[in-house]
Amino acid sequence: MTLEDIKAAVDVGQTVHWVNTGYVVHKDRLGQYLITYVPNGSCIGLTDRGGHRLNGKETEFFVAQPKDAAENPGSQ
């Protein structure tokens, strides 16, 4: 996912993960996009300080699939 794809997905309420489902991308009340490691709550910015380079590879980000789709493939 590109930086723009990630931001767009978060903005419409989709759950975006980085590397695995333990990491979630979210937008805080200041409008900053962050990556949080859910088990301990630690977080880093989605990008470098300039806001241009992802803290991770584009291929490592993915949108969570709804439970129903995972349990019943082809039901959509």
Secondary structure, 3 states (H helix, E strand, C coil): CCHHHHHHHHHCCCCEEECCCCEEEEECCCCCEEEEECCCCEEEECECCCCCCECCCHHHEEECCCHHHHHCCCCC
